[in-house]
Amino acid sequence: MRERRGLSRSSPRPQGRSGTPWLYLAPALVVLGGLLVYPIYQLGLISFFQYTQAQVSGGEPTAFEGFGNYSALFSDSQFWQVLVATVLFAGACVVSTLAVGCALAVLLTRVRALPRLVLMLAALGAWATPAVTGSTVWLLLFDPDFGPVNRILGLGDHSWTYGRLSAFFLVLLEVVWCSFPFVMVTVYAGIRAVPSEVLEAAALDGASQWRIWRSVLTPMLRPILTVVTIQSVIWDFKVFTQIYVMTNGGGIAGQNLVLNVYAYQQAFASSKYSLGSAIGVVMLLMLLAVTLVYLRLLRRQGEEL
């Protein structure tokens, strides 16, 4: 027995297999490198130079600015106002999307097959609608002259896009409408994977639906909720189309600007491409920081992702 144990301990491990998974991943890594790494590299590179329309047209040479673009950006009061508005707006969108998506996912498990199919098709239709088309339809629905919403609510010719908060609220509704299907379908699939015996045992113990969701389903669905939360944070933090279309480029005097639209204005409307690139780099670092912090907190709690 000792000899066998010794042999098993000293038996050499198979060589040459450690790199096999990377060989399978190599094509995907090459594609990702071309589609993601190189553009990010170019984005960061441009942010360190003076790159305006004069440099694009060849009228002036490109000059190295170092952190000058970032210094100008961080000293701009409008940038900080837009940053705060973006964080608050994205946070509201994420919470609302998760709440609606999770509630409808639970509802799908409680209804019969035909209502479930209708709800699924309606949600997937909203998900598949292009952002420009969906934003235009929502503008027509809330139009002060011809929109049915004002007539139903008795608001007369109230303009939803005139006020800052009402415009953000209108865009939030459209963002949630086109985003909740992903959360709903993903969470619904996770709920269906939970053993029915667990839910039946909780119901027999007298737990309410809210208690079952909070104490039973949420811990079991935490990896799935992590994925949909991170995806929602990324999508909602970089919202562009809805804001640009529904508020006509950022609202009156830029009152509804978010970072993505602000970067677009700086880069293309003002031809300050290096400053727009600096805003893009800041957004990328913020999203990476939020994602890494969230994943680290989950790993400390013992979750496997």
C-alpha angles and dihedrals in degrees: 000000000000091000091050091049090048091050092048091050095046096040110121119247118240111271129218098033098095092080097044096093090052090054090057091046095046097090092049091046091052091051092047090048091055096043100039116013098049096047090047089050091051091046092054092043094053091049089066095054137065099252117167136139089285091061093043092054092045095243093122133025121252111259127204110241101176108199092344094110091050091047091052090046096050092046092054111098092203090061092058092047091051091045092054091046091049094050093048094044093046091047091052091048093049094049093045093046093049092046095050094041095048093045092052091045089057089045090055089059091053102048132073126262099267097050088043091054092048092050091047093051092047092049094047089049090056091046093050095048112106114248093240092051093046092048092050092049092050090050089054092048091053096037110140093223108033105012118117094216095069090047093051093047093041094236097138113205096346111157112219094192096052099073120061098229095041091050092050089047091052092050090046090056091052093046092051091046093056096037107044095074091069091052093043096051094043095048092043090055089050093050091051089054092057111098110257090223090067093054092044091051091051091049091049089052088060099254116158122231091259091050091049090052094046101040104028113022101035096057091046093046096044095111090051092045088050091056095047091045094053091045091050092049091052094046097044096042091057098042110152115147098054094049094043095048101036098043096035096247101330107332132268110337089350094295093144099043120140125188096264093052091042090054090049092052093049094046103040109014093044096027090232095137095165092053091048089051090052090054089050091052091050091051091049093051092047092051092047091049093050092047095047094046092049093049092047092053090052092049090052088056090055098254119152115217 
